[in-house]
Amino acid sequence: MTDQPPTVEQLLSESKLKKLNVVSLLVQAGRAQQNGNTQRAALLFGAALIAPKYSRASYLVQGALTANDFRKKLQST
C-alpha cells in the first residue's frame, strides 16, 4: 500500500478547508467594507455565499480580484 499525498480534488472536498475559505472571504469582505470599497465587499460576500457549494467559483472570484489589484499596482508604477 502506497501513501500518496491528497489530490487537489480531495482537499477541495474537505469541509474544514471550505469553512476556512468562507471565513477568509468574509474577513476580506469586512475589511473591504471598512475601507469604503463596497463593490469589492459585495463581490467577496457573494463569493462567501457560494463557496460551500461552488468552491472553485469562489476561488475564481478571489483570483480575479487579486489579479485586478496586481494590474492596478503595475499601472501606477
C-alpha positions in Angstrom: 0.0 0.0 0.0 1.4 3.4 -1.0 0.9 6.6 0.9 0.1 9.3 -1.6 -0.5 12.9 -0.8 -4.1 14.0 -1.2 -5.1 15.3 -4.6 -6.5 18.8 -5.1 -9.9 17.3 -5.5 -9.7 15.6 -2.1 -8.5 18.8 -0.5 -11.3 20.9 -2.0 -13.9 18.4 -0.8 -12.7 18.7 2.8 -15.2 20.6 4.9 -12.5 22.3 7.1 -10.9 23.8 4.0 -14.3 25.0 2.8 -15.1 26.6 6.2 -11.7 28.3 6.2 -12.3 29.7 2.7 -15.7 31.0 3.8 -14.2 32.7 6.9 -11.4 34.2 4.8 -13.8 35.6 2.2 -16.0 37.1 4.9 -13.0 38.7 6.6 -11.8 40.1 3.3 -15.3 41.4 2.6 -15.5 43.1 6.0 -12.1 44.8 5.5 -13.1 46.0 2.1 -16.3 47.4 3.5 -14.4 49.2 6.3 -12.1 50.7 3.6 -15.1 52.0 1.7 -14.8 49.6 -1.2 -18.4 48.4 -1.2 -18.2 46.8 -4.7 -15.3 44.6 -3.7 -17.1 43.8 -0.4 -20.2 42.7 -2.2 -18.2 40.5 -4.6 -16.4 38.9 -1.7 -19.6 38.4 0.3 -21.2 36.8 -2.7 -18.3 34.5 -3.2 -18.6 33.5 0.5 -22.2 32.6 0.0 -21.5 30.3 -2.9 -18.2 28.9 -1.5 -19.6 25.9 0.4 -21.2 24.5 -2.7 -19.1 26.0 -5.5 -15.6 26.4 -4.1 -14.0 26.7 -7.5 -16.2 29.7 -8.4 -15.3 31.4 -5.1 -11.6 30.8 -5.9 -12.1 32.3 -9.3 -13.7 35.5 -7.8 -10.8 35.8 -5.3 -8.2 35.2 -8.1 -9.9 37.8 -10.4 -9.9 40.4 -7.6 -6.3 39.7 -6.8 -5.3 39.9 -10.5 -7.1 43.2 -10.8 -5.3 44.6 -7.7 -2.0 43.5 -9.2 -2.8 45.1 -12.6 -3.7 48.4 -10.9 -0.4 48.3 -9.0 1.6 47.7 -12.1 -0.1 50.6 -13.9 0.5 53.0 -11.1 4.3 52.5 -11.2 
